[in-house]
């Protein structure tokens, strides 16, 4: 009799090892798709809602402005930008969304437009001195900093400051490494510029560089590079840590997710994003990261996405 009890117990133990975790305990979850499939758009968060603006898809450059509310898992269409473009930068200052630069059917753009969510209206502002796309951007103490990118002259290390209060631009200290297709974010009034691409006369270089700009003293500092060099990825900040997700690697698009701790100056790998993709947008609301849209390549065909996936770092131990 004991023999059969032991065998039954063994089957129970083996079965337990194959039980899947409840979806609520997994770090990634699927959310409501974005209405318009697209890539290379900009995102900004105002009052707990994520604004996905501009971009490109198989049909055209876009002026689309769609807003996602994580609390209700719903999307709403808002007033479109005045100018269709992709590769633009988005920054939020005093509850208003600034859409700067990018690329459209006429070439590299220096256009600056501001969107007021309360009135649902766009207004044209002073143009950026350097036309460009696929750059880094960050808002610190009411001012916006645009760095790097690419234009008809090649990749850039230019850093320009926009003051919404005076509607004026000025040049600041150049980024140490000229590049484009990188990502940026702000922690403690400092802007982190991470990853990207550049080239010389013979080779392309995929970068893991992590360079930090302090606007208060107009100085750049070099920090520990990413474990996985990449381009076309996105960053999200939660509890003072930077999450670098997705993008393009040496041979293919990737879903890799790694976190940077500024206080320790080190990187650690985390749970990969379910959908392999690049040039998607990220918004952070209530300590969760929402990875939205982008594209992937299947048999040399670009597929634009509406995918919306939520990442919860608190359960990704």
C-alpha positions in Angstrom: 0.0 0.0 0.0 2.8 2.4 0.9 4.4 1.8 -2.5 1.3 3.2 -4.3 1.1 6.2 -1.9 4.8 7.0 -2.7 4.1 6.8 -6.5 1.0 8.9 -6.2 2.9 11.5 -4.2 5.7 11.5 -6.9 3.1 12.3 -9.6 1.7 15.1 -7.5 5.1 16.7 -7.1 6.0 16.3 -10.8 2.6 17.9 -11.7 3.2 20.8 -9.4 6.4 21.8 -11.3 4.4 22.3 -14.4 1.7 24.6 -13.0 1.8 28.0 -14.7 1.9 31.1 -12.6 -1.4 33.1 -12.5 -1.3 36.0 -15.0 -1.6 38.5 -12.2 1.8 37.3 -10.9 3.6 37.7 -14.3 5.6 40.9 -14.9 4.2 41.5 -18.4 0.5 41.7 -19.3 -1.4 42.5 -22.5 -3.5 45.6 -22.6 -5.9 47.3 -25.1 -4.2 47.8 -28.5 -3.5 51.3 -29.8 -6.0 52.3 -32.5 -3.4 53.2 -35.1 -0.6 50.9 -36.0 2.7 52.9 -36.2 6.3 53.3 -35.2 8.8 56.1 -34.4 6.2 58.2 -32.7 6.6 60.2 -29.5 5.0 59.7 -26.1 4.3 61.9 -23.1 2.4 61.5 -19.8 0.0 64.0 -18.4 -2.3 63.4 -15.5 -1.8 59.6 -15.6 -2.6 59.3 -19.3 -0.2 58.4 -22.1 -0.2 60.5 -25.3 1.1 58.8 -28.4 1.8 61.4 -31.1 2.9 61.3 -34.7 5.0 58.4 -36.2 4.9 56.5 -39.4 3.2 53.4 -40.9 2.9 51.8 -44.3 0.6 54.5 -45.5 2.3 57.8 -44.6 3.9 60.0 -42.0 1.4 60.7 -39.3 -0.1 63.5 -37.2 -2.2 61.2 -35.1 -2.7 62.0 -31.4 -4.2 59.1 -29.4 -4.4 59.0 -25.6 -4.3 55.8 -23.4 -5.8 55.7 -19.9 -4.3 52.8 -18.0 -6.9 53.2 -15.3 -9.7 52.2 -17.7 -7.6 50.4 -20.4 -9.1 52.7 -23.0 -7.9 54.8 -25.9 -9.3 58.2 -27.1 -8.5 60.2 -30.2 -7.5 63.8 -29.7 -6.6 66.7 -32.0 -3.8 65.8 -34.5 -0.5 67.6 -34.7 -0.2 70.5 -37.1 2.6 68.7 -38.9 2.9 65.0 -39.9 6.2 63.5 -38.9 8.1 60.6 -37.3 11.3 60.4 -35.3 10.2 63.4 -33.3 10.9 64.1 -29.6 8.2 64.7 -27.0 8.7 66.5 -23.7 6.1 67.7 -21.0 6.5 71.0 -19.2 3.8 72.4 -16.9 1.2 70.0 -18.2 1.7 70.9 -21.8 3.2 68.6 -24.5 6.0 69.8 -26.8 6.5 68.0 -30.1 9.9 68.9 -31.6 11.8 68.0 -34.8 11.5 64.7 -36.7 11.3 63.7 -40.3 8.6 64.1 -42.9 8.2 63.9 -46.7 10.1 67.2 -47.0 13.2 66.0 -45.0 14.5 66.7 -41.5 12.3 69.0 -39.4 13.0 71.7 -36.9 9.4 72.4 -36.1 8.2 72.9 -32.5 4.5 72.6 -31.6 2.9 72.6 -28.2 -0.3 70.7 -27.3 -2.6 71.8 -24.4 -4.6 68.7 -23.2 -7.1 71.0 -21.4 -8.1 72.9 -24.6 -7.2 70.1 -27.0 -5.4 72.6 -29.2 -1.9 72.8 -30.9 0.2 76.0 -31.2 3.3 76.6 -33.3 6.4 77.8 -31.4 10.0 78.9 -32.2 11.7 76.4 -34.5 14.7 74.4 -33.2 18.0 75.8 -34.6 19.2 72.4 -35.9 16.8 70.3 -38.0 17.0 66.7 -37.0 15.3 63.4 -36.1 15.8 60.3 -33.9 17.4 62.3 -31.1 17.3 62.3 -27.3 15.1 64.7 -25.3 14.5 65.6 -21.7 12.8 68.3 -19.6 14.5 69.6 -16.5 13.4 72.6 -14.4 11.0 73.9 -17.0 13.4 73.7 -19.9 13.7 71.2 -22.7 17.0 69.7 -23.9 17.4 68.1 -27.4 20.6 66.2 -28.0 22.2 64.2 -30.8 20.1 62.7 -33.7 20.7 62.7 -37.4 20.1 65.1 -40.4 21.3 65.4 -43.9 24.8 66.2 -42.6 25.1 62.9 -40.7 24.8 61.9 -37.0 25.0 64.7 -34.4 26.3 65.6 -30.9 24.5 69.0 -30.8 22.7 69.8 -27.6 20.2 72.7 -27.7 18.0 74.1 -24.9 14.4 75.3 -25.4 12.9 77.7 -22.8 9.0 77.6 -23.1 8.7 80.7 -20.9 10.6 82.9 -23.4 10.1 80.7 -26.5 13.8 80.8 -27.2 16.6 78.3 -28.0 20.3 78.3 -27.1 23.2 75.9 -27.6 24.6 73.9 -24.7 27.5 71.5 -24.1 27.8 68.9 -26.8 27.1 65.3 -26.1 30.4 63.3 -25.9 29.3 60.7 -28.4 27.5 61.8 -31.6 24.7 59.3 -32.4 21.1 58.7 -33.3 18.4 56.1 -32.7 19.3 56.2 -29.0 17.0 56.7 -26.0 16.9 59.2 -23.2 15.2 59.8 -19.8 15.4 62.1 -16.7 16.3 61.2 -13.1 17.0 63.7 -10.4 17.3 66.6 -12.9 19.9 64.8 -15.0 19.3 63.5 -18.5 20.6 60.0 -19.4 21.4 59.4 -23.1 21.9 55.7 -23.7 22.7 53.4 -26.7 22.1 54.2 -30.3 24.1 54.1 -33.6 26.9 56.0 -35.4 29.4 55.2 -38.1 32.8 56.1 -39.6 33.7 55.9 -43.3 33.7 52.1 -43.3 31.6 50.7 -40.4 28.4 51.1 -38.4 28.7 51.0 -34.7 26.0 49.7 -32.4 26.4 51.5 -29.0 25.8 50.8 -25.3 27.1 54.2 -24.2 25.5 55.7 -21.2 26.2 59.5 -20.9 24.6 61.8 -18.3 24.0 65.5 -18.8 23.6 67.9 -15.8 21.9 71.0 -17.2 22.5 73.0 -14.0 26.3 73.0 -14.6 26.2 72.2 -18.4 28.4 69.1 -18.0 28.4 65.6 -19.3 29.5 62.5 -17.3 30.3 59.0 -18.6 28.6 56.1 -16.8 28.5 52.3 -17.2 27.3 51.1 -20.6 24.4 48.8 -21.2 25.0 45.0 -21.2 23.4 44.8 -24.6 24.3 47.5 -27.2 21.2 48.5 -29.2 19.3 51.1 -31.2 15.6 51.9 -31.6 14.7 50.9 -28.1 12.9 52.8 -25.3 13.5 53.7 -21.7 11.2 53.9 -18.7 12.0 55.2 -15.2 10.5 53.7 -12.0 11.8 54.3 -8.4 15.0 56.0 -9.7 15.9 53.1 -11.9 16.1 53.0 -15.7 14.6 50.1 -17.7 15.9 49.7 -21.3 13.6 47.5 -23.4 13.5 46.1 -26.9 15.1 47.6 -30.0 17.6 46.4 -32.5 20.7 44.3 -31.8 23.6 43.2 -34.1 21.6 40.8 -36.2 18.0 41.2 -35.4 15.3 43.0 -33.4 15.3 42.0 -29.7 13.0 42.0 -26.7 15.7 42.2 -24.1 15.0 44.1 -20.9 17.7 45.4 -18.6 17.7 47.8 -15.6 20.2 50.4 -14.7 20.7 51.5 -11.0 22.3 55.0 -11.0 23.3 54.8 -7.3 25.4 51.6 -8.0 26.2 52.4 -11.7 25.4 48.8 -12.8 23.0 47.0 -15.1 21.0 43.8 -14.5 18.9 41.7 -16.9 15.1 41.4 -16.3 12.2 39.6 -17.9 12.1 40.1 -21.7 9.2 41.9 -23.3 6.8 39.4 -24.9 6.8 41.1 -28.3 10.0 41.5 -30.2 10.0 45.1 -31.7 11.7 48.4 -32.2 10.8 52.1 -32.5 7.9 51.7 -30.1 6.8 54.2 -27.4 6.9 54.0 -23.6 4.8 55.7 -20.9 5.1 55.2 -17.2 2.0 55.5 -15.0 1.7 54.3 -11.4 5.0 52.5 -11.4 4.1 50.5 -14.5 5.7 50.7 -17.9 3.5 50.6 -21.0 5.3 49.5 -24.3 3.2 50.6 -27.2 3.3 50.1 -31.0 6.5 49.9 -32.9 7.4 47.4 -35.7 8.9 44.1 -36.3 10.4 42.5 -39.5 9.1 39.2 -40.9 10.6 37.8 -44.1 12.0 41.3 -45.0 8.6 42.9 -44.5 8.1 45.7 -42.0 5.0 45.1 -39.9 3.6 48.1 -37.9 2.1 47.3 -34.6 -0.8 48.3 -32.3 0.5 46.1 -29.4 0.3 47.5 -25.9 2.1 45.6 -23.1 2.3 46.5 -19.5 5.4 45.8 -17.4 5.3 45.7 -13.6 8.9 45.7 -12.2 7.7 45.1 -8.6 6.9 41.5 -9.4 9.9 40.9 -11.6 12.4 39.8 -9.0 
